[in-house]
Structures are given as C-alpha cells and as structure tokens.
Amino acid sequence: MPVPFSLPGGMSAEQFLAEYWQKKPLLIKTAFPAFETPLSPDEIAGMACEEGIESRLILEQGLDKCEPQKWQLMHGPFDEALFAELPENHWALLVQEVHKYVPQLAQLLESFRFIPNWRIDDIMVNYSPVDGSVGPHVDQYDVFLLQGLGRKRWQISTADVSDAAMVAGIELQILAQFEADESWVLEPGDMLYLPPGVAHHGVALDESLAYSIGFRAPAESDLITSFIDYLADERLPVSHYRDPDLTLQQHPGEISAVALQRVREIITNMPVRDEDIARWFGQVVTESKSGDRVEPQLQPLSVTDFVDRFQQGEALWRCELSRFACVDQNTIVLLFVAGQIETLSDTMKAVVYRLCDQRVHVWAEWEVLLRSGDNSALLCRLYNEGHLYFENDQH
C-alpha cells in the first residue's frame, strides 16, 4: 500500500496541516521518487473519446481560422480525427476522474490519507504539448499538482483576484493580467500544493502529463439549499403560515414588520437536529458528482460462497464509482455508500471503519471480523450490489 508522499525537510503531516493547508503554497520536490505515469498521452486521448468520461480541450488560439478566437473551450467526447487537426503547441487536454478507471491512480490517493476521504474529489490528468497551458486562473479548492511526464513551469500569485480581472467573452475563467510572485519547474515526481484562491499558471516545457488531486469544497449557498431541501423532504412539519392576530393595516400593499417577524420565527425555529445534519451530509458527500452508478453482479454470491472466495486469497477492492463514509453516533454507526445511508449497530463499528478507510481489503485483515454473520452479510451485499469487487472479476 502506498505510503504518504515525502514532505520536504522531514516535515510531518501534522506540520503540513498546521502551517500550509489552506494557508500558503508548498513546493514538494521528489514527493514521489521515481514516479512513473500509469497513463500515456495516447491513452488519455482515447479516454477523451469515450462516452461517459468528462473531458475538455483548451486551445490558446481557436481552431476557426476565419474568425480567430483567443482561448477556446471544447467539451468531449471527441472524435479521434480532431487530434490530427490540432496545432503543435499551445493547447491542453483535460480528463476528469481518471482514478475511477486506473487502479494505480486510485491507489495514489492512499498517500493522502492524512486528509479525510470525503474531502477528496478526484484526480484529473492534463496532457499538454510544448507551451501547452490552460491559462492563468484561480481555483476555489485545494489542489496538489503532481508532474507525471516531462517538465512544467508553474508560476503563482497570491494577490487578490476579482471577477473583473477575468478575460471577458469566453467560457473560461482566465485572468486577463497575471504577474507572478514565484516560479518553479516541476519534473516527474515533483508536486506543488496550492490552497484555494492562489492564482497559478502552468506551461509545459516538454510534452507533459500532470495530475491534479483536487478536493471537494462545496459553496456554502449550495450546502444550505441542499440541507433545506433534505429537511423539507424528510421531516419538516406540513404546517402553513398563520396569523390569527391579524389587525387592520393602513396600507394593504405593505408587508408588515409583524409578518416579517413571523416568517423569521418560522425559519429560525426549524427543528434541526445533529442527527439530521449527519444523515444529510453523509449522503451528500458520498454521492457521485458525475452521476455514475455501479452495476450489480450478474451472478450474486451467497454469503458462504463470498466468504469462501475471499478466503482463497483474492483481494477485495472498492469500486471507485462508489464513495464510502461513516459517522459514529455512539450507540449506532451510520454507513454511507454512494449517497445511500444504512444504520448499523455499534458492534459493527470496526467493520464500518475498515470499509471506509481502505480501498483494498485482504483476508488476513478480515478473518476475525468475518466470523460474525452480520459482518459477512454486509460485505457480501456490498459486493453483490457492485460497490466492492474481487481483483479477478471482469471490471
């Protein structure tokens, strides 16, 4: 299993979180010594041609020679013939969620275990020819930029950025003016950490592959509206606005202060419980952002057959289309898998933690736990539903 990447100067994960996480950038040279990219440029282009895989092509100069356009964005899937029409440089191909399709990249996420799993969003791959770039821009989430092939020059600026600073009239959020504070050249295995709000600009010096490990940072407005929708669906009382103390108003077109106060009380007195927040949030952060769903096993196993197969030595893997998380509520434990919730006895906490902490499971770690019929039944059901799979399955 991968170990945490090498932080500079013997820095601990605790020190990184205390001094750098969401505070300031950090260059991590040889974060992954002897790193070799598991994807080739041709494989990335092939993925960008597939239905169901999110991909984007960003060109510094548009393809329309009659009406040249600065910075053009195209969405996949693409036709293979398009790649033959591209210029030799000044473009970039991006493919999202590549960890779902390449187990080696999914395992790379194990190196970031010091950050809660639910915060990790995906791994995106960026292929760029020489001088390829997506332009100077700002992300509102944390990101680790890992160089996988070739060299890339990264420049950053910590100056404040406003919406007015963006290039107008294009689909992309690219800065019209960018003045760098610092600059580095990253080689394979080097990594740059950037907190939210730091402007950055990466330009390929060679044919380049770079991996972006991005983190979920939902907008507060989205969280609030999502939670209100959850409460309304789950258990808000079906009550209506009432005003038995209504008095005659001088202006019937006016919304009175009394009415506004009554509405305020309705909102502020919503019956919100800690349990509501836990159940809603666990479902939200384990839902697939792209809407992917696992396929159940065509030939489901009985619990006995499942345990027998596991015992034979095959590793059991988590399907990367399914996100796992849990919440300990003392007498019970909530298990969230792909946006679904299950309430389990506190006697199953050890099983739930292991399921949510690890991507790959081996028999030696589960032998004692699977002496319990409840534990065995849970794993077997998750396997039959497609959330787990054996390494030799057709997957």
C-alpha positions in Angstrom: 0.0 0.0 0.0 1.4 3.5 -0.9 2.9 5.5 1.9 2.4 9.2 2.4 4.4 11.2 0.0 7.7 12.7 1.1 7.2 16.2 2.5 10.3 18.4 2.4 12.8 18.5 5.2 11.2 15.7 7.1 8.0 17.7 7.6 5.2 15.7 9.3 1.7 15.6 8.1 0.7 17.4 11.3 3.1 20.3 10.5 1.8 20.5 6.9 -1.8 20.7 8.1 -0.9 23.3 10.7 1.3 25.6 8.6 0.3 25.1 4.9 -3.2 23.6 4.5 -5.5 26.4 3.2 -2.8 28.9 4.2 0.1 29.0 1.8 1.6 27.1 -1.2 4.3 24.5 -0.8 6.7 23.0 -3.4 7.4 19.3 -2.7 10.4 18.2 -4.7 10.6 14.4 -5.3 7.3 13.9 -3.5 7.0 10.6 -5.2 10.6 9.4 -6.0 10.9 7.6 -9.3 7.2 8.3 -10.1 6.1 6.8 -13.5 2.9 7.8 -15.0 0.4 4.9 -15.4 -1.2 6.7 -18.4 0.3 7.5 -21.8 -0.7 10.5 -24.0 -2.4 8.1 -26.4 -4.4 6.5 -23.6 -5.5 9.9 -22.4 -6.7 10.9 -25.9 -8.5 7.6 -26.1 -10.3 8.2 -22.8 -11.3 11.7 -24.1 -13.1 10.0 -27.0 -15.3 7.8 -24.7 -18.9 8.5 -23.8 -19.4 9.0 -20.1 -15.9 10.3 -19.4 -15.7 14.0 -18.8 -13.0 15.7 -20.9 -12.2 19.2 -22.1 -9.9 20.6 -24.7 -8.5 24.1 -24.1 -6.8 26.0 -27.0 -5.0 29.2 -26.6 -6.0 30.1 -30.2 -9.3 28.8 -31.5 -9.4 26.4 -34.5 -11.6 28.6 -36.6 -9.1 30.3 -39.0 -11.7 32.6 -40.4 -12.6 34.0 -37.1 -9.6 33.6 -34.7 -10.7 33.3 -31.1 -8.4 33.7 -28.1 -8.9 30.8 -25.7 -11.4 28.3 -26.9 -13.0 25.6 -24.8 -14.3 22.3 -26.3 -16.1 19.5 -24.4 -15.7 15.8 -25.1 -16.3 13.1 -26.1 -14.1 13.9 -29.1 -13.7 12.3 -32.5 -10.2 10.8 -33.0 -9.8 12.9 -36.2 -9.9 16.1 -34.2 -6.4 15.4 -32.7 -4.9 15.4 -36.2 -6.2 18.9 -36.7 -4.7 20.4 -33.5 -1.7 22.7 -33.7 1.7 21.5 -32.5 1.5 23.5 -29.3 -0.5 25.9 -27.1 -3.3 23.6 -26.1 -4.2 21.2 -23.3 -6.4 18.1 -22.9 -8.0 17.5 -19.5 -9.7 14.3 -18.4 -11.6 14.2 -15.1 -11.9 11.4 -12.5 -9.2 9.2 -14.1 -8.8 7.4 -10.8 -12.1 5.7 -11.5 -10.7 3.9 -14.5 -7.0 3.4 -13.5 -6.5 1.4 -10.2 -2.9 2.6 -9.9 -4.2 6.2 -9.7 -6.9 5.2 -7.2 -4.1 3.8 -5.0 -2.2 7.1 -5.3 -5.0 8.6 -3.2 -3.9 6.4 -0.3 -0.9 8.7 0.0 -3.3 11.5 1.1 -4.9 9.6 4.0 -4.0 12.4 6.4 -6.8 14.4 4.8 -10.4 13.0 5.3 -11.5 10.8 2.4 -14.8 12.7 2.0 -12.8 15.9 1.2 -11.0 14.3 -1.8 -12.8 15.0 -5.1 -10.9 13.4 -7.9 -7.7 13.0 -9.9 -7.7 15.0 -13.2 -5.0 14.4 -15.8 -3.7 17.2 -18.0 -1.8 16.4 -21.2 -0.1 19.4 -22.9 2.4 19.6 -25.8 5.2 22.1 -25.5 3.9 25.5 -24.5 0.5 24.0 -23.7 -1.5 25.7 -20.9 -5.0 26.2 -19.6 -4.1 29.9 -18.9 -3.6 31.7 -15.6 -6.6 31.1 -13.3 -7.8 30.6 -9.7 -9.4 27.6 -8.1 -11.6 27.8 -5.1 -10.4 24.5 -3.7 -7.2 22.9 -2.5 -5.1 21.1 -5.2 -1.9 19.1 -5.4 -0.3 19.3 -8.8 1.8 16.2 -9.5 4.1 16.1 -12.5 3.9 12.7 -14.3 5.8 13.2 -17.6 8.1 16.0 -18.9 8.6 19.3 -17.3 6.2 22.1 -16.5 6.8 25.7 -15.3 4.4 26.8 -12.6 4.0 30.4 -11.7 1.8 31.6 -8.8 0.5 34.9 -7.5 -1.0 35.4 -4.0 -2.6 38.8 -5.0 -6.3 39.2 -4.6 -8.3 38.4 -7.7 -11.7 39.8 -8.6 -14.2 38.8 -11.3 -13.3 41.9 -13.2 -9.8 40.6 -13.7 -11.1 37.7 -16.0 -10.9 37.7 -19.7 -14.3 38.8 -21.0 -16.4 36.9 -23.6 -15.1 33.4 -23.1 -16.3 30.3 -21.3 -13.1 30.0 -19.2 -12.2 31.8 -16.0 -8.8 33.1 -17.3 -7.0 36.1 -15.8 -6.5 38.9 -18.2 -3.4 40.1 -16.3 -1.1 37.8 -14.4 2.1 38.9 -12.5 3.9 36.0 -10.8 5.3 36.2 -7.3 7.1 32.8 -7.6 8.1 30.3 -10.2 9.2 26.7 -10.2 10.0 24.0 -12.8 8.4 20.6 -11.8 9.9 17.3 -13.1 8.3 13.8 -12.8 7.6 13.1 -9.1 7.6 16.7 -8.1 4.4 18.2 -6.6 3.0 21.6 -5.8 0.4 22.3 -3.2 -1.9 25.3 -3.7 -4.6 26.5 -1.3 -7.8 28.0 -2.5 -7.6 31.4 -4.1 -4.0 31.3 -5.3 -3.7 32.3 -8.9 -1.5 29.9 -10.9 -0.3 29.4 -14.4 1.4 26.1 -15.7 3.1 26.0 -19.0 4.6 22.7 -20.5 8.3 22.9 -21.2 8.2 19.5 -22.8 5.4 17.1 -23.7 3.8 17.0 -20.3 1.4 14.9 -18.2 0.3 16.4 -14.9 -2.1 15.0 -12.4 -4.3 17.3 -10.3 -5.5 15.9 -7.0 -8.5 18.1 -6.2 -10.6 18.5 -3.1 -14.3 19.0 -2.6 -15.2 22.5 -1.5 -19.0 23.0 -1.9 -20.3 26.5 -1.9 -22.0 27.4 1.4 -25.1 28.5 -0.5 -25.3 25.0 -2.1 -24.9 23.4 1.3 -27.7 25.5 2.8 -30.2 24.9 0.0 -29.4 21.2 -0.1 -30.0 20.9 3.6 -33.3 22.8 3.5 -34.4 20.5 0.6 -33.4 17.5 2.7 -35.4 18.7 5.7 -38.4 19.5 3.6 -38.4 16.0 2.1 -37.6 14.1 5.3 -39.4 15.6 8.2 -40.3 19.3 8.3 -43.9 19.6 9.6 -46.6 20.2 6.9 -47.6 23.5 8.6 -48.8 26.7 7.0 -48.4 30.3 7.7 -51.0 31.5 10.1 -51.8 34.9 11.6 -54.8 34.7 13.9 -53.8 38.0 15.5 -54.0 39.9 12.2 -55.0 43.5 12.6 -56.2 46.1 10.0 -53.3 47.7 8.1 -53.4 51.2 6.7 -51.6 50.1 3.5 -52.7 46.6 2.3 -49.8 46.6 -0.2 -47.3 46.6 2.6 -45.6 43.5 4.2 -45.7 44.4 7.8 -42.9 44.1 10.3 -45.2 41.6 12.2 -45.4 39.4 9.2 -41.7 39.5 8.6 -41.0 38.6 12.2 -43.4 35.7 12.0 -41.6 34.4 8.9 -38.2 34.9 10.7 -39.5 32.8 13.6 -40.6 30.0 11.2 -37.1 30.0 9.7 -35.1 30.3 12.9 -37.2 27.7 14.7 -36.7 25.0 12.2 -36.3 21.7 14.1 -32.7 21.0 13.2 -31.0 18.1 15.0 -27.4 17.0 14.9 -28.7 13.7 13.5 -30.3 15.5 10.6 -27.0 17.2 9.7 -25.1 13.9 9.9 -27.5 11.9 7.8 -27.9 14.6 5.2 -24.2 15.5 4.9 -23.0 11.9 4.7 -25.4 11.3 1.8 -24.3 14.5 0.0 -20.6 13.9 0.2 -20.8 10.3 -1.0 -23.0 11.0 -4.0 -21.3 10.7 -7.4 -20.6 14.2 -8.8 -20.9 12.8 -12.3 -23.9 10.6 -11.7 -22.0 7.3 -12.2 -23.7 4.2 -10.7 -22.3 0.8 -10.1 -23.7 -2.3 -11.8 -24.8 -5.2 -9.6 -23.1 -8.5 -10.0 -24.7 -10.6 -12.8 -24.2 -13.7 -10.6 -24.6 -12.7 -7.0 -22.9 -14.8 -4.4 -24.4 -16.3 -1.2 -22.7 -15.2 2.0 -21.0 -18.6 2.3 -19.7 -18.5 -1.3 -18.5 -14.9 -0.8 -16.5 -15.8 2.3 -15.1 -18.9 0.7 -13.9 -16.9 -2.3 -12.4 -14.2 -0.1 -10.6 -16.8 1.9 -8.9 -18.2 -1.2 -6.7 -15.1 -1.2 -8.2 -12.7 -3.8 -8.0 -9.0 -2.7 -11.4 -7.2 -2.4 -11.3 -3.8 -4.0 -13.6 -0.8 -3.5 -15.2 0.3 -6.8 -14.1 3.9 -7.4 -17.6 4.8 -8.6 -18.7 4.4 -5.0 -17.7 6.8 -2.3 -17.7 5.4 1.3 -18.0 7.4 4.6 -19.3 6.9 8.1 -20.5 8.8 11.2 -20.1 7.3 14.7 -23.3 8.1 16.8 -22.3 6.2 19.9 -25.0 3.5 20.1 -25.2 3.3 16.3 -23.0 3.9 13.3 -24.1 5.4 10.0 -22.6 3.9 6.9 -22.9 6.0 3.7 -22.2 4.3 0.3 -22.8 6.2 -3.0 -25.3 8.5 -1.5 -27.2 5.8 0.4 -27.4 5.5 4.2 -27.6 2.5 6.4 -28.0 2.5 10.2 -25.9 -0.3 11.8 -25.3 -1.5 15.4 -22.3 -0.1 17.2 -21.0 -3.7 17.3 -20.2 -3.2 13.6 -18.1 -0.1 14.0 -14.8 -1.9 13.4 -16.1 -3.2 10.1 -17.5 0.1 9.0 -14.3 2.0 9.8 -12.3 -0.5 7.8 -14.7 -0.3 4.8 -14.5 3.4 4.8 -10.8 3.8 5.5 -9.3 1.3 3.0 -9.6 0.8 -0.8 -8.2 -2.7 -0.9 -9.0 -5.5 1.6 -7.3 -8.7 2.2 -8.4 -11.8 4.0 -5.8 -11.7 6.8 -7.3 -8.3 8.0 -10.9 -9.6 7.8 -10.7 -13.2 9.1 -11.7 -12.4 12.6 -14.3 -9.8 11.7 -16.0 -12.2 9.3 -16.7 -14.7 12.0 -19.7 -12.5 12.6 -22.7 -13.3 10.4 -23.8 -9.7 10.3 -20.3 -8.5 9.1 -20.2 -11.2 6.4 -23.7 -10.4 5.2 -22.8 -6.7 4.9 -19.7 -7.3 2.8 -21.4 -9.8 0.7 -24.3 -7.5 0.0 -22.0 -4.6 -0.9 -20.2 -7.0 -3.3 -23.4 -8.2 -4.9 -24.5 -4.5 -5.4 -21.3 -3.7 -7.2 -19.7 -1.4 -4.6 -16.9 -4.0 -4.0 -15.3 -6.4 -6.4 -12.7 -9.1 -6.4 -9.4 -8.4 -8.2 -10.0 -11.1 -10.8 -13.6 -10.0 -11.6 -14.3 -8.6 -15.0 -14.4 -5.0 -14.0 
